[in-house]
Structures are given as structure tokens and as C-alpha cells.
């Protein structure tokens, strides 16, 4: 790869690390738990103001309707925040998708709400790595890239959704729409390891709720007339767990239902997650699951209603995706940033984008760690470092380096 010099080097030199740190701290101070609609609205406006420095048009897109099962087994509507979309040069013949999320896992009443310094380069705080820092990397990479003469050769869409942490259910359709026709995609999740290692191949993820309807009866006088929904749900959980193998992990997570100890429970809700390692495992599961449900219904004389499914398809890495990984590594070498990768058991919007046939690298954000915990931290020197990496990748893609 040619060295980062000329217009690209000059553009990278304009990246302002201090401004990025201030921006990250400001955004981290806004609580954006996925259910905090007021906080998400504040964050969306702050992002719209910041990304307005780029050419193109910004829109805040309403979330698609999403339902869930409440503890009583009834459908309930879930509210979500609006998603930010920026479109730059939509008529360009070669276009990319750049994605991130504004929500975090910390609700408004969570005690973890403020940033603090661990040492001179390590910042602890809610969302500093996942992904308020990543959003700053995305913005400043684009600001630097737009200073190069090659920028006009490529267009891009930026998507910053408000529900990634709960599976992107209200933005899945938008992700699929924006992925169409793109030559490549970058997602700004934090690196897989603090040294900057990228997540490579990913498994998938699906969340399910099973509503079990039985029949109530007195636990002492006539238990034989009851149909115990909790027992049926427990039986189904054990049968599901028995499906575990190297290509599929099943995690029965919760059973809700019942009332008094002297009542045979007539309803229960079983909630579980699956992690298929690859597409064949994801395709096998539905038929096996249906068989288990039918067996439980016959054995316990209950009825079952299923809600949910696989929301994150497995993300294999094909030849086109590998070419993008190789390009990122070459850009890192030119910048003095060693780049490696490893498989990941986690999932993100990169899974959804890859399912649309678009090559994607989905850990282009900051270096840090301990995400989803009160120990979450950002290595602050990675802000400008990773912005430079993305600017270099965009520069190469604008030159047509990825087939």
C-alpha cells in the first residue's frame, strides 16, 4: 500500500483529538438507555448538529413498530427513539454504508451516569467505548476524508440507530434498505480487544418468548384437573437446552407465570436466546423447535404461542469481506497501527448488513473494554488513531481499491 501522504496525510493531520475527547464526554453525559426516549431525542439532535458539518441531508426517521410479550403473555408495544440518517452524494456510482448506534445499555435510573479518569489515558464512563467514542471516530473520519480531492468520487449513507443494544428490531428494515447497492460498510463498534483487534466472523442471535396456556385448578382438592403451564415451560426449557452442540447454543433465560402456591398455574412465559454459529445451524433450528413445542403440547395438554426469532443472522466472512479486512490492515500498516482480527461470539448491526450481501468490518470504533458494565472504559489515544484509520480506508475505497 502507498504511504499515507499528500492530501490524505494533510487531511489526517487536521483530526483534533482534544475536540473528539470533549465531544465524547459531552455525549456520554446524555443518558441514552434504549428505553429513555427523552435522552435519545437529545442525543439525536446533538448528533444531527454535529454531522451537519458534512455535506448531504440529515433526517430523523421514525422507528418501525415493535411488539413484545409481557409477563402475563400479552402482546405489548415497545417504544423506540428515532434513527438518524445522513445521505451524502446519493447519485454517486460507488456508495458505502457507515453505521453506529446512539443507545446504551444503561437506563435513566442506572447508577452509572458519569465519566471519570482512571489514569491519564483511560476514561471510564457510560457508553464511552460502546459507542459514544465510536460516533466521534465516525464523524471525524468523515470530516478528514471530505478534505481530500478523492472524496467526491464516492457517496455514503450514515445510519445511527437508537435500538442496537436491544437487537435493532425497530431499525432492521432501515438497515436493509440502506445496505442495498453498497460496495462496502463500516460499523463503529469498539474493537474486539483493547489492542485494536477487529471482530471477524460472527455467529448469530435470536430471542424468543413462548407463551404457555394451561388450566388452573386447586393444588390440593383437584390438581388432576389442572394443566401446569410452569411445568410445561420448564420441560420445554430442558428440551431446548438438549439441542446444544458446537454449532448452536441455547440459553433458557427466564420463566414467568403462576400465582399462589395453592393454584395449578394456567399460564407461563419462557424466554430464551439462541446463538447459531453459522447459517446451516440457523436454518436447522426452526424445525427442531417446532417439534419440541408439539411434543410439550401433547405431553402436558397445553397450548404454546411463539414470539420472536433470529434478529441477527450469522456473519460469515467471504472473499469480498476478507478483501475489506485486508484493506483495513494495509491502511493500518501505513499508519503504524498493527491490525489483526479474531472470531467473535457477540453480534451487532454488522450481522444484519452482511446478511444483505455487503462486505463489512464492524469494529472500526475506539479501543477500550469492559463494555456493558460499570467498568466500561475508553483508551483516549485511540480516538484520533481510529479516525485516521477510517479516513485512510475511505480514501482507498474512493480510489476503487476494493473490487
Secondary structure, 3 states (H helix, E strand, C coil): CCCCCHHHHHHHHCCCHHHHHHHHHHHHCCCCECCCHHHHHHHHHHHHHHHCCCCCEEEEECCCCEEEECCCCCEEEECCCCEEEEEECCCCCCEEEEEEECCECCCCCCCCCCCEEEECCEEECCCHHHHHHHHHHHHHHHHHHCCCHHHHHCEEEEEEECCHHHCCCCCHHHHHHHHCCCCEEEEECCCCCCCCCEEEEECCEEEEEEEEECECEECCCCHHHCECHHHHHHHHHHHHHCCCECCEEEEEEEEEECCCCCEECCEEEEEEEEEECCHHHHHHHHHHHHHHHHHHHHHHCCEEEEEEEEEECCECCCHHHHHHHHHHHHHHHHHCCCCCEEEECCCCHHHHHHCCCCCEECECCCCEECCCCCCCEEECCHHHHHHHHHHHHHHHHHCCCCC
